[in-house]
Structure formats: C-alpha cells, structure tokens
C-alpha cells in the first residue's frame, strides 16, 4: 500500500482538474522547477497512479499543490497530464483560484475581489477571484509575458502536405492554425480526426522547427496544437477552438494559456489593442474571455500580458489508495 492521496475534483468548462492536496512526498528543498524535475525523473508513478485508469482517464488533468519558493506567491503548483508535466495551465489556474479562497489557503477577509498569486512552472501568475455573499465565482488571471514565436511557418506532413501555421507562447508553446487548413471542421469533424491531425502536425513541428524559450530552457518545447474556426474572437463574436496537447489529450475548455497565445498572435498581427476584449469558445460551448493588459519586450520578442477570465465548478472529493496485490494499481490507458 501507499499512503492515501487526497484530492479535490473540479472542472473548468468541462475540463477536469484533480487538485492533489496531500499524499505525494517531495524533496524539502529546491525550486519549484527542481521539484517538477524530481517528479518527472524519480517519482512519475504518482502521476500515472492519478492520471491513468482506473482512477483517471486519457484526458485527466492534475495540479499538485506545493510550497512556493517565489517570495510573492501564496502557493505553488505542478501541473500533470497523460504524458507528463506542463508549464502553464489556465483552466487549472481558474479552478485553483476558487479552491484557494474556499479552502482558506488564501483568506477573503470580506473582500469582493480576492487577489491570489500562484507560482507556476512558467513563472508567477496573478489571479483575482470574485466573491459574492461568501461564495467564490468567476476568476481572472494575468498571464506571464506571451509572444508570437513564428508567423506563417510551413511544416511538411505526410497526409496534408505543407501546412501553414503560427507558433506562439502563452505560458506554453502552441502551433495554431485554422481547422479548415487541413480539411477539418470544429462542429462536424469527429474529435478523433482532430486528434489524429494534431498529432501529425505536432510531430512535424517538433521535427522541423527548433523551439526555445528566451529565458528558461525547461519551457522550450511544443505543448500542443490549437485548431480554430478562422475567427479571432473580436467584437463579441466568439472564436471556437480546440486544443490538443500532450499525448492526444483534448481540452474541454477554451484553454487559458492557448487564449493567451492567441491574443499574442492577434497583437503581433495588429488585430488587438490594450483593453479590447476577445471571446473564445470550446467544443463544450464554454467561454473564456481575454484582453491585453500590457505590452513590452522579452529578450528580443514583442510581448503582451493577457487577462483571461472564466469559471470553474466543483465535482467532488476523493481519497485514492492501492492494494499490494492489484496488478493494475499503477495505472493503464486504453485508447
């Protein structure tokens, strides 16, 4: 047996978040990135135990609460999914904002807008939680600096030939393109067709485009593919998109770091001004909004910070255990 692992279960626009509150031992020293690296290299069995079947599924997402080493942070978090560990997750930040207030991790003290600072692998993320009559509600967070990395980049694929796309960073790197570019439609194409295309395009990007983050080596990798409906989300007309990340994992939410990356692209193309609100919609019809709050430079890139807003909800609590004679206790995935 291992020690029971306790979690709080939430979702943001249908995208699950398993918040791990206790049960995973970590080194007492080192930075958040050190702890993330330790999990990846020495204790990955905990991720598989919680993300994989029979306790999870191929689209499960997790957030491990850890002490922050950033002096301004209220707490730290390590994100995990079916393939490994991500650097930023907007849907998780939105859920964690509510959880932090409701659990007393951050005290509301009678305020209607409660500020929270979360240390994520990509850096410090500031959030604000609305509280009405003692109940937490909508959450906004301000992204780390985001930027367009490659515009109008072509990659060669076996099935689709040369594919034109953009690559942008919003806390993680995404390849972004209109679904119609590869003959797909977000309303009518089977989800598995979207996944198959995304996996092929992601593999092409990883093989043909070198991705590096200007400040942190651990952040320099392609996280996922975002298919859009061809709209940008301006003037109250929501842009539908889907993010497919990690090992073919499908985000049910509009993807917070993806919204951030899309806003960075809109700014790079001159389509977004500071304070102009954009709206993004997922395959579950859930909505995130985004707006640029500042502009600047990041090591040679024009960068923006983006405020992303959304709502999360609770779905339960859990205590996970395993028995020594359970041959499937370590987790498995059927696809």
C-alpha positions as CSV (number, residue, x, y, z in Angstrom):
1,X,0.0,0.0,0.0
2,X,1.0,3.6,-0.5
3,X,-0.2,6.4,1.7
4,X,-3.7,7.6,0.7
5,X,-3.7,10.5,-1.8
6,X,-6.4,13.1,-1.2
7,X,-7.8,15.3,-3.9
8,X,-10.5,17.9,-4.7
9,X,-12.2,17.4,-8.0
10,X,-13.1,20.4,-10.2
11,X,-13.7,21.2,-13.8
12,X,-13.4,24.4,-15.9
13,X,-15.8,24.4,-18.8
14,X,-15.8,20.6,-18.7
15,X,-12.0,20.2,-18.5
16,X,-11.2,18.2,-15.3
17,X,-8.8,19.3,-12.6
18,X,-7.7,16.9,-9.9
19,X,-6.2,19.1,-7.2
20,X,-3.8,16.9,-5.1
21,X,-3.8,18.2,-1.6
22,X,-1.7,15.5,0.2
23,X,-0.1,12.2,-0.2
24,X,2.8,12.8,-2.6
25,X,6.2,13.2,-0.9
26,X,8.6,15.7,-2.4
27,X,12.1,17.0,-1.5
28,X,12.0,19.7,1.2
29,X,14.5,21.9,-0.7
30,X,14.9,23.2,-4.2
31,X,12.9,25.4,-6.5
32,X,9.5,24.5,-8.0
33,X,11.2,23.6,-11.2
34,X,13.6,21.3,-9.2
35,X,10.5,19.6,-7.7
36,X,8.9,19.2,-11.1
37,X,12.1,17.7,-12.4
38,X,12.3,15.3,-9.4
39,X,8.7,14.1,-10.1
40,X,9.5,13.5,-13.7
41,X,12.7,11.7,-13.2
42,X,12.2,9.9,-9.8
43,X,8.5,9.7,-8.9
44,X,6.5,9.6,-12.1
45,X,4.5,6.7,-10.7
46,X,2.3,9.2,-8.8
47,X,1.3,10.9,-12.0
48,X,0.4,7.6,-13.6
49,X,-1.4,6.5,-10.5
50,X,-3.7,9.5,-10.5
51,X,-4.0,10.4,-14.2
52,X,-4.4,6.9,-15.7
53,X,-7.2,4.4,-15.4
54,X,-8.7,3.0,-13.2
55,X,-8.6,6.3,-11.2
56,X,-8.3,8.7,-14.2
57,X,-8.5,8.5,-18.0
58,X,-6.6,9.7,-21.0
59,X,-7.9,13.2,-20.7
60,X,-7.4,13.7,-17.0
61,X,-5.5,16.7,-15.7
62,X,-3.9,17.3,-12.3
63,X,-2.5,20.0,-10.1
64,X,-0.2,19.2,-7.2
65,X,-0.1,21.9,-4.6
66,X,3.5,22.6,-3.4
67,X,5.1,25.3,-1.2
68,X,6.2,28.3,-3.3
69,X,9.8,29.4,-3.4
70,X,8.8,32.7,-5.0
71,X,8.6,35.4,-2.3
72,X,5.4,36.9,-3.6
73,X,3.4,33.7,-4.2
74,X,0.7,32.3,-2.0
75,X,1.4,28.8,-3.1
76,X,3.0,26.8,-5.9
77,X,1.6,24.2,-8.3
78,X,2.9,21.5,-10.5
79,X,0.7,20.5,-13.4
80,X,0.4,17.0,-14.8
81,X,-1.4,15.1,-17.5
82,X,-1.4,11.9,-19.6
83,X,2.1,12.4,-21.0
84,X,4.0,14.3,-18.3
85,X,4.2,17.8,-16.8
86,X,3.1,21.1,-18.4
87,X,4.4,24.6,-17.7
88,X,1.2,26.5,-17.5
89,X,-2.5,25.7,-17.4
90,X,-5.1,28.5,-17.5
91,X,-8.1,26.2,-16.8
92,X,-6.3,24.9,-13.7
93,X,-5.4,28.5,-12.5
94,X,-9.1,29.4,-12.8
95,X,-10.1,26.4,-10.7
96,X,-7.3,26.9,-8.2
97,X,-8.4,30.4,-7.7
98,X,-11.8,29.3,-6.4
99,X,-10.2,26.4,-4.4
100,X,-7.7,28.7,-2.7
101,X,-10.4,31.0,-1.4
102,X,-12.9,28.3,-0.5
103,X,-10.3,26.2,1.3
104,X,-8.8,29.1,3.3
105,X,-5.4,28.8,1.5
106,X,-6.0,32.5,0.8
107,X,-8.4,34.4,3.1
108,X,-11.0,36.6,1.5
109,X,-11.3,38.8,4.6
110,X,-14.6,40.3,3.5
111,X,-13.2,41.4,0.1
112,X,-15.3,41.0,-3.1
113,X,-12.3,40.6,-5.3
114,X,-9.6,38.5,-3.8
115,X,-6.1,38.7,-5.3
116,X,-4.0,35.5,-5.4
117,X,-0.5,34.8,-6.7
118,X,0.3,31.3,-7.8
119,X,3.8,30.2,-8.7
120,X,3.6,28.0,-11.8
121,X,6.5,26.4,-13.6
122,X,6.4,29.2,-16.2
123,X,6.5,31.9,-13.5
124,X,4.3,33.9,-11.1
125,X,0.7,34.2,-12.2
126,X,-1.6,36.7,-10.6
127,X,-5.3,35.9,-10.3
128,X,-8.4,37.6,-8.8
129,X,-11.4,35.7,-7.5
130,X,-14.9,37.3,-7.3
131,X,-16.7,36.6,-4.0
132,X,-20.4,37.4,-3.5
133,X,-22.2,36.8,-0.2
134,X,-19.3,34.5,0.8
135,X,-19.4,32.4,-2.4
136,X,-16.5,32.4,-4.8
137,X,-17.3,32.8,-8.5
138,X,-15.6,34.0,-11.7
139,X,-11.8,34.1,-11.8
140,X,-9.4,36.2,-13.8
141,X,-5.7,35.7,-14.2
142,X,-2.9,37.7,-15.7
143,X,-0.6,35.7,-17.9
144,X,3.2,35.6,-18.0
145,X,4.6,37.5,-20.9
146,X,3.3,36.0,-24.1
147,X,4.6,36.4,-27.7
148,X,4.4,35.3,-31.3
149,X,7.3,32.9,-31.9
150,X,6.8,32.1,-35.6
151,X,4.3,33.6,-38.0
152,X,3.3,31.9,-41.3
153,X,5.5,28.9,-40.6
154,X,5.3,25.9,-43.0
155,X,5.8,22.3,-41.9
156,X,5.7,19.3,-44.2
157,X,3.3,16.5,-43.3
158,X,2.7,13.1,-44.8
159,X,-1.1,13.4,-45.1
160,X,-1.7,17.1,-45.6
161,X,1.4,18.2,-47.4
162,X,2.9,21.6,-46.5
163,X,0.8,23.1,-43.6
164,X,0.9,26.8,-42.8
165,X,0.6,27.7,-39.1
166,X,1.7,30.1,-36.4
167,X,3.6,29.3,-33.3
168,X,3.0,31.3,-30.1
169,X,3.8,31.2,-26.4
170,X,1.2,31.9,-23.8
171,X,2.9,30.1,-20.9
172,X,3.4,27.1,-23.2
173,X,4.2,26.9,-26.9
174,X,1.3,26.1,-29.3
175,X,1.1,25.5,-33.0
176,X,-2.1,27.4,-34.1
177,X,-4.0,27.1,-37.4
178,X,-7.5,27.1,-38.8
179,X,-9.0,23.7,-38.8
180,X,-10.1,24.2,-42.5
181,X,-6.4,24.3,-43.4
182,X,-6.3,20.5,-43.1
183,X,-9.9,19.9,-44.2
184,X,-11.5,19.8,-40.8
185,X,-14.5,21.5,-39.2
186,X,-14.8,22.1,-35.4
187,X,-18.5,21.5,-35.5
188,X,-18.8,18.4,-37.7
189,X,-15.4,16.6,-37.8
190,X,-15.1,13.7,-35.3
191,X,-12.9,14.5,-32.4
192,X,-10.6,11.6,-33.2
193,X,-10.0,13.2,-36.7
194,X,-8.9,16.4,-34.9
195,X,-6.6,14.4,-32.6
196,X,-5.0,12.5,-35.5
197,X,-4.4,15.6,-37.5
198,X,-3.0,17.4,-34.4
199,X,-0.6,14.6,-33.6
200,X,0.7,14.6,-37.1
201,X,1.2,18.3,-37.2
202,X,2.8,18.4,-33.8
203,X,5.3,15.7,-34.8
204,X,6.1,17.7,-37.9
205,X,6.8,20.9,-35.9
206,X,8.9,19.0,-33.3
207,X,11.0,17.5,-36.2
208,X,11.3,20.7,-38.3
209,X,11.2,23.7,-36.0
210,X,13.6,24.4,-33.1
211,X,11.6,25.9,-30.2
212,X,13.5,27.7,-27.4
213,X,12.2,29.9,-24.7
214,X,14.3,33.1,-24.3
215,X,14.7,32.8,-20.6
216,X,14.2,29.2,-19.3
217,X,15.4,26.1,-21.1
218,X,12.8,23.9,-19.4
219,X,10.0,25.8,-21.1
220,X,11.3,25.4,-24.7
221,X,9.1,22.7,-26.2
222,X,5.9,22.4,-28.2
223,X,3.0,21.7,-25.8
224,X,0.0,21.3,-28.2
225,X,-1.9,22.2,-31.4
226,X,-4.8,24.6,-31.4
227,X,-7.4,24.4,-34.2
228,X,-9.5,27.5,-34.7
229,X,-12.6,28.3,-36.7
230,X,-10.8,31.1,-38.6
231,X,-12.2,33.9,-36.5
232,X,-10.2,35.9,-33.9
233,X,-12.9,36.4,-31.3
234,X,-13.3,40.2,-31.6
235,X,-16.4,42.4,-31.5
236,X,-18.4,39.9,-29.3
237,X,-18.2,37.1,-31.9
238,X,-16.7,34.2,-30.1
239,X,-14.0,32.2,-31.8
240,X,-14.4,28.5,-31.5
241,X,-11.2,26.5,-30.9
242,X,-9.9,23.2,-29.6
243,X,-6.5,22.5,-28.0
244,X,-5.0,19.0,-28.4
245,X,-1.9,18.6,-26.2
246,X,0.4,16.1,-24.6
247,X,-0.4,12.6,-26.0
248,X,-3.5,13.4,-27.9
249,X,-5.3,14.9,-24.9
250,X,-8.3,17.1,-25.8
251,X,-9.0,20.2,-23.8
252,X,-12.7,20.6,-23.0
253,X,-12.2,24.3,-22.0
254,X,-11.1,27.1,-24.4
255,X,-7.6,26.6,-22.9
256,X,-6.3,29.5,-20.8
257,X,-2.7,29.5,-22.0
258,X,-4.0,28.9,-25.5
259,X,-6.2,32.0,-25.3
260,X,-3.1,33.9,-24.1
261,X,-1.1,32.6,-27.1
262,X,-3.9,33.6,-29.5
263,X,-4.0,37.1,-28.0
264,X,-0.3,37.4,-28.5
265,X,-0.8,36.4,-32.2
266,X,-3.6,39.0,-32.6
267,X,-1.3,41.6,-31.2
268,X,1.5,40.6,-33.5
269,X,-0.8,41.0,-36.5
270,X,-2.1,44.3,-35.3
271,X,-5.6,43.0,-34.6
272,X,-5.8,43.6,-30.8
273,X,-5.3,46.7,-28.7
274,X,-4.8,47.1,-25.0
275,X,-8.1,46.6,-23.2
276,X,-10.0,45.2,-26.2
277,X,-12.0,42.1,-25.1
278,X,-11.9,38.9,-27.1
279,X,-14.1,35.8,-26.6
280,X,-13.2,32.2,-27.1
281,X,-15.4,29.1,-27.1
282,X,-14.6,25.4,-26.7
283,X,-16.2,22.3,-28.1
284,X,-18.3,22.1,-24.9
285,X,-19.6,25.7,-25.6
286,X,-17.8,27.0,-22.5
287,X,-16.4,30.5,-22.7
288,X,-13.2,32.3,-21.8
289,X,-12.6,36.0,-22.4
290,X,-9.2,37.6,-22.9
291,X,-7.8,41.1,-23.2
292,X,-4.3,42.5,-23.4
293,X,-3.4,44.5,-20.3
294,X,0.3,45.4,-21.0
295,X,2.8,45.3,-23.8
296,X,6.6,45.1,-23.7
297,X,9.7,43.2,-24.8
298,X,11.0,39.8,-23.8
299,X,14.5,39.1,-24.9
300,X,14.0,40.2,-28.5
301,X,10.3,39.4,-28.8
302,X,7.4,41.8,-28.7
303,X,5.4,40.5,-25.7
304,X,2.0,41.1,-24.1
305,X,0.4,40.1,-20.8
306,X,-3.2,38.9,-21.1
307,X,-6.0,38.8,-18.6
308,X,-8.1,35.6,-19.1
309,X,-11.4,35.1,-17.4
310,X,-13.6,32.0,-16.8
311,X,-15.5,29.9,-14.3
312,X,-14.8,26.6,-12.6
313,X,-17.0,24.3,-10.6
314,X,-16.6,21.5,-8.0
315,X,-17.4,17.9,-8.8
316,X,-16.3,16.1,-5.7
317,X,-13.5,15.0,-3.4
318,X,-11.6,11.7,-3.3
319,X,-9.1,9.6,-1.4
320,X,-7.1,7.3,-3.6
321,X,-5.5,4.1,-2.4
322,X,-3.9,0.9,-3.8
323,X,-3.6,-2.7,-2.7
324,X,-0.3,-4.6,-3.0
325,X,-1.8,-7.4,-4.9
326,X,-3.5,-5.2,-7.5
327,X,-1.7,-5.8,-10.8
328,X,-3.3,-2.7,-12.4
329,X,-2.8,-0.4,-9.4
330,X,0.0,1.5,-11.1
331,X,-2.3,2.7,-13.9
332,X,-3.0,1.9,-17.5
333,X,-4.6,3.6,-20.6
334,X,-6.9,2.1,-23.2
335,X,-7.3,4.2,-26.3
